[in-house]
Amino acid sequence: MAINPPVDATKTPEWAALQKHYDELQSEGISLKQWFADDAERVEKLSFDAGDLHFDLSKNLIKPETLQLFADLAKAVKLDERTKAMYTGVHINNTEDRAVLHTALRRPVEDEGKYIVDGQDTVKDVREVLDRIYAFADEVRSGKWTGVTGKKIETVVNIGIGGSDLGPVMVYEALKPYADAGISARYISNIDPNDLAEKTKGLDPETTLFIIVSKTFTTLETLTNARLARDWLWQRLAEAGVDTSTDEARNDAVAHHFVAVSTALDRVAEFGIDPANAFGFWDWVGGRYSVDSAIGLSLAIALGPDVFR
């Protein structure tokens, strides 16, 4: 069941108190320089540690009493209660009546059996998929998994959109220096065919692996690009002297150069990808938080399982 609709913060007395406080600050004049001059302990009063993080809020346009007013507002909207509800798998996504349990993607194996959501041991299921991802990544990185001509994979091309693209792109750009297996990653999300043309420019089809990321395997942009990528592979392999003249040869090429992140195994198979090379995820993993799931397969391959963890 979905959690009760959230409290409208703007309708609470605590919001009104914050507004009054803001108006008073405005009327007296907001000056960081003056606030530091008036309070020698401002940095200490507005600095906090949380785990490995240190927060210094002293350079923000607030006073110590501002924080208390925000804390009061947090209580009014039941922030702590709703945070705990999220962590335990309550359906806090009201519009889709779903849990929002991306935190399960990062829970240790010791938590198996502790977070059962809608009859599903979320941690156990996550660990099983991640173990498959790591094993596959090691195969590609070591050269055990090869292209159709036996050459080691040198480039992984992730085809997705939205949360199936943005997170991996961000992490790859940030951690690119840690790509240590001679494998780079590229990302395609735009349905404009120029995007695929640019991202595949200079690639060797014999050493390229495509990852098609679509839970339902019906996303228009992703499937359009996937078909274009498949055509690109067949054409470039033929130009390199590889036989792609028969259905069997083309299917063999796809089997070596395409894998999927999807739960629609029937559609994956129709495309030509072996369902054994499809990695799933769950409806309680929101797109913007999904990089720690199978969505991050390109990262596990390019950066390695240890860096990915």
JONORRA-V346585 format. One record per residue. N is the residue number from 1. D_CENTER is the distance of its C-alpha to the mean C-alpha in Angstrom with 2 decimals. Layout:
# JONORRA-V346585
N&D_CENTER + N&D_CENTER
This chain:
# JONORRA-V346585
1&25.63 + 2&23.85 + 3&24.62 + 4&27.23 + 5&26.26 + 6&25.44 + 7&28.35 + 8&28.92 + 9&28.93 + 10&31.18 + 11&33.88 + 12&34.34 + 13&37.18 + 14&34.69 + 15&33.21 + 16&36.79 + 17&37.50 + 18&34.63 + 19&35.95 + 20&39.45 + 21&38.29 + 22&36.60 + 23&39.79 + 24&41.88 + 25&39.87 + 26&40.23 + 27&43.95 + 28&44.64 + 29&42.64 + 30&39.26 + 31&39.82 + 32&37.62 + 33&40.50 + 34&42.90 + 35&40.66 + 36&40.36 + 37&44.14 + 38&44.85 + 39&42.72 + 40&42.83 + 41&40.39 + 42&37.70 + 43&35.15 + 44&35.82 + 45&35.67 + 46&32.30 + 47&30.51 + 48&28.51 + 49&26.75 + 50&23.83 + 51&22.95 + 52&22.51 + 53&22.02 + 54&25.05 + 55&25.28 + 56&28.22 + 57&28.62 + 58&32.15 + 59&31.42 + 60&30.07 + 61&32.56 + 62&33.12 + 63&35.77 + 64&35.59 + 65&36.72 + 66&33.78 + 67&31.43 + 68&33.65 + 69&33.56 + 70&29.76 + 71&29.95 + 72&32.46 + 73&30.22 + 74&27.35 + 75&29.91 + 76&31.15 + 77&27.84 + 78&27.31 + 79&24.12 + 80&24.72 + 81&25.53 + 82&22.47 + 83&20.19 + 84&21.96 + 85&21.64 + 86&17.84 + 87&17.86 + 88&20.45 + 89&18.92 + 90&21.15 + 91&20.17 + 92&19.45 + 93&17.85 + 94&21.36 + 95&20.94 + 96&19.46 + 97&20.97 + 98&17.88 + 99&16.69 + 100&13.61 + 101&12.95 + 102&9.45 + 103&11.90 + 104&13.20 + 105&10.39 + 106&12.02 + 107&15.55 + 108&18.22 + 109&20.21 + 110&23.06 + 111&21.49 + 112&22.00 + 113&24.24 + 114&23.59 + 115&20.95 + 116&22.29 + 117&20.79 + 118&22.81 + 119&24.39 + 120&21.27 + 121&20.89 + 122&17.17 + 123&17.17 + 124&19.37 + 125&17.35 + 126&14.11 + 127&16.32 + 128&17.90 + 129&14.88 + 130&13.65 + 131&17.31 + 132&17.47 + 133&14.55 + 134&16.34 + 135&19.63 + 136&18.64 + 137&17.20 + 138&20.52 + 139&22.48 + 140&21.11 + 141&21.43 + 142&24.92 + 143&26.15 + 144&26.87 + 145&24.72 + 146&26.37 + 147&26.71 + 148&29.57 + 149&32.13 + 150&31.19 + 151&29.55 + 152&26.64 + 153&23.25 + 154&22.78 + 155&19.95 + 156&16.77 + 157&15.91 + 158&12.59 + 159&13.55 + 160&11.26 + 161&11.11 + 162&9.45 + 163&5.89 + 164&6.55 + 165&7.63 + 166&7.16 + 167&4.30 + 168&6.06 + 169&9.19 + 170&9.25 + 171&8.92 + 172&11.31 + 173&13.67 + 174&13.86 + 175&14.53 + 176&16.38 + 177&19.63 + 178&18.56 + 179&18.37 + 180&21.62 + 181&22.24 + 182&23.27 + 183&20.17 + 184&18.34 + 185&15.36 + 186&15.51 + 187&13.37 + 188&15.07 + 189&14.23 + 190&17.64 + 191&20.13 + 192&22.88 + 193&24.09 + 194&24.67 + 195&20.98 + 196&21.23 + 197&24.68 + 198&23.64 + 199&20.63 + 200&22.89 + 201&25.84 + 202&27.45 + 203&25.46 + 204&27.53 + 205&26.87 + 206&28.11 + 207&25.39 + 208&22.35 + 209&19.72 + 210&17.67 + 211&14.46 + 212&14.47 + 213&11.33 + 214&12.71 + 215&13.09 + 216&16.66 + 217&17.40 + 218&19.15 + 219&16.98 + 220&19.70 + 221&18.06 + 222&16.12 + 223&19.24 + 224&21.54 + 225&19.86 + 226&19.74 + 227&23.46 + 228&24.20 + 229&22.52 + 230&24.61 + 231&27.70 + 232&26.99 + 233&26.81 + 234&30.04 + 235&31.86 + 236&30.99 + 237&31.81 + 238&35.10 + 239&35.86 + 240&35.38 + 241&37.91 + 242&35.72 + 243&37.07 + 244&34.89 + 245&37.92 + 246&37.51 + 247&34.98 + 248&34.90 + 249&34.18 + 250&31.42 + 251&29.76 + 252&30.10 + 253&28.40 + 254&25.39 + 255&25.24 + 256&25.08 + 257&22.72 + 258&20.15 + 259&17.70 + 260&15.39 + 261&12.24 + 262&14.05 + 263&16.35 + 264&19.13 + 265&21.07 + 266&24.16 + 267&22.64 + 268&20.95 + 269&24.47 + 270&26.11 + 271&24.14 + 272&25.49 + 273&22.61 + 274&23.74 + 275&21.99 + 276&22.15 + 277&19.56 + 278&17.07 + 279&14.23 + 280&13.41 + 281&11.21 + 282&12.60 + 283&13.39 + 284&12.75 + 285&8.96 + 286&8.39 + 287&6.29 + 288&5.65 + 289&4.72 + 290&3.19 + 291&2.09 + 292&5.63 + 293&6.83 + 294&8.63 + 295&5.95 + 296&6.42 + 297&10.08 + 298&11.11 + 299&10.43 + 300&12.38 + 301&15.06 + 302&15.51 + 303&15.21 + 304&16.38 + 305&15.47 + 306&17.07 + 307&15.16 + 308&11.81 + 309&13.15
